[in-house]
Amino acid sequence: MSTGSWCRFEKRLGFACGGTKPADAPLTPASSPSATAEAAATTAPEKASADAAPAASSVATAASSAAPATAVKPWKEKGRDDKLAIMKTVVMPKMKAEFQAFDAKEFKDFTCKTCHGEAAKEGKFEMPNPKLPKLNAKDSFKAHQKKHAKMLEFMMQKVVPAMSEAMGVKPFDPATKEGFGCGGCHLMEH
């Protein structure tokens, strides 16, 4: 993303905190056994060769013979490798599609740097990112609603629910002050 584009991005991005979960399909990392088996089943040609059939079958067998799924480990308890895998296989594809559907021109070069900034090039992904706009949640983000109503709606309806699902946490709850919301990516003004 060019510097000019990044500046426009900073001015427009991220005025959200909560919202309802969209009716999209659940986000599942492609590296999970169920996703691997599903991918093998849906991408295998209808008339697979004799050599390919056992491979797809063994993937499905391995997935079905795996121990029953247990509660997903919370994001804060995941290791760096697990987090990177989820970001690469779930978050990037989903968020890139969402942001480009929202504004194809502005987000045509959607990368890790879009949210994490220049430090992403060095493998540093700390959040919240102080380079993103600071947000003021007072009066339901009233300060941001006039200038950024569409971005606010997009972040609340698409980004926050998808990110909270991908991370295995609930969307932010103002009553408990817990969950994923604006403060996951943006510094908040108080």
DANOR-V183806 format. One record per pair of residues at least 12 apart in sequence whose ideal C-beta (glycine too) atoms are under 10 Angstrom apart, sorted by the first residue. I is the first residue (numbers start at 0). GAP is how many residues later the second one is. If there is no record, write none. Layout:
i: (I,I)
gap: (GAP,GAP)
This chain:
i: (0,0,0,0,0,0,0,0,1,4,4,4,4,4,4,5,5,5,5,5,5,7,7,8,8,8,8,8,8,8,8,8,8,9,9,9,9,9,10,10,10,10,11,11,11,11,11,11,11,11,12,12,12,12,12,12,12,12,12,12,12,12,12,12,12,12,13,13,13,13,13,13,13,13,13,13,13,13,13,13,13,13,13,13,13,14,14,14,14,14,14,14,14,14,14,14,14,14,14,14,14,14,14,14,14,15,15,15,15,15,15,15,15,15,15,15,15,15,15,15,15,15,15,15,15,15,15,15,16,16,16,16,16,16,16,16,16,16,16,16,16,16,16,16,16,16,16,17,17,17,17,17,17,17,17,17,17,17,17,17,17,17,17,18,18,18,18,18,18,18,18,18,18,18,18,18,18,19,19,19,19,19,20,20,20,20,20,20,20,20,21,21,21,21,21,21,21,22,23,23,23,23,23,23,24,25,25,26,26,26,26,26,26,26,26,26,26,26,26,26,26,27,27,27,27,27,28,28,28,28,28,28,28,28,28,29,29,29,29,29,29,30,30,30,30,30,30,31,31,31,31,31,31,31,31,32,32,32,32,32,32,32,32,32,33,33,33,33,34,34,34,35,35,35,35,36,36,36,36,36,36,36,36,37,37,37,38,38,39,39,39,39,39,39,39,39,39,40,40,40,40,40,42,43,43,43,43,70,71,71,71,72,73,73,73,74,74,74,74,74,74,74,74,75,75,75,76,77,77,79,79,82,82,83,83,83,85,85,85,86,86,86,86,86,86,87,88,89,89,89,89,89,90,90,90,90,90,90,91,91,91,91,91,91,93,93,93,93,93,93,94,94,94,94,94,94,94,94,94,95,95,95,95,95,96,96,96,97,97,97,97,97,97,97,97,98,98,98,98,98,100,100,101,101,101,101,101,101,101,102,102,102,111,112,112,113,113,114,114,114,114,114,114,114,114,114,114,115,115,115,115,116,116,116,116,117,118,126,126,126,126,126,127,127,127,127,127,127,127,128,128,128,128,129,129,130,130,131,131,131,131,132,132,132,132,132,132,133,133,133,133,133,134,134,134,134,134,134,134,134,134,134,135,135,135,135,136,136,136,136,136,136,136,136,136,137,137,139,139,140,140,140,142,154,154,154,154,155,155,155,158,158,158,158,159,159,159,159,159,159,159,160,161,162,162,162,162,163,163,163,163,164,165,166,166,166,167,168,168,171)
gap: (105,106,107,108,109,110,112,113,107,100,101,102,103,104,109,103,107,108,111,112,125,95,98,90,94,97,98,101,105,106,122,123,124,107,119,121,122,123,122,136,137,140,91,94,121,135,136,138,139,142,86,93,94,101,102,116,119,120,122,135,138,141,142,146,172,173,101,114,115,118,119,120,121,130,134,137,138,140,141,145,146,168,170,171,172,118,120,121,122,126,128,129,130,132,133,134,135,136,137,138,139,140,141,167,171,119,121,125,128,132,135,136,137,138,139,140,141,142,143,144,145,147,155,156,165,166,169,170,118,120,123,124,135,138,139,143,154,155,157,162,163,164,165,166,167,169,171,119,122,137,138,142,143,146,152,153,154,155,156,161,162,163,164,133,134,135,136,137,138,139,140,141,142,145,152,153,162,136,137,140,141,151,136,139,140,141,143,144,149,150,76,135,136,138,139,140,143,138,70,74,134,137,138,141,69,139,140,59,62,63,64,66,67,134,135,136,137,138,139,140,141,58,61,62,137,138,53,56,57,58,59,60,61,62,137,55,56,58,59,60,63,51,54,55,57,58,59,31,34,37,40,53,54,57,58,26,27,29,30,31,32,33,34,36,29,30,32,35,28,54,55,23,24,26,27,19,22,23,24,25,26,27,29,21,22,25,17,20,12,15,16,17,18,19,20,22,23,15,16,18,19,22,13,12,13,15,16,97,95,96,97,95,93,94,95,88,89,91,92,93,94,105,109,91,92,93,91,89,90,43,45,42,84,28,39,41,80,81,82,25,28,29,38,79,80,24,77,72,73,75,76,77,21,24,71,72,75,76,18,19,20,22,23,74,64,65,68,69,71,72,12,15,19,20,63,64,67,68,71,12,13,14,15,18,13,61,65,12,56,57,59,60,61,64,65,15,16,55,59,60,53,57,48,49,51,52,53,56,57,47,48,51,13,16,18,15,18,12,13,14,16,17,44,48,69,70,71,13,15,16,69,12,13,14,15,13,12,56,57,58,59,60,54,55,56,57,58,59,60,55,56,57,58,56,57,55,56,50,53,54,55,15,18,52,53,54,56,48,52,53,54,55,17,20,46,47,48,50,51,52,53,54,46,52,53,54,35,37,44,45,46,49,51,52,53,51,52,12,34,14,15,41,46,26,27,30,31,15,25,26,21,23,25,26,12,19,20,21,22,24,25,19,18,17,18,21,22,15,16,17,20,15,14,12,13,17,12,12,15,12)
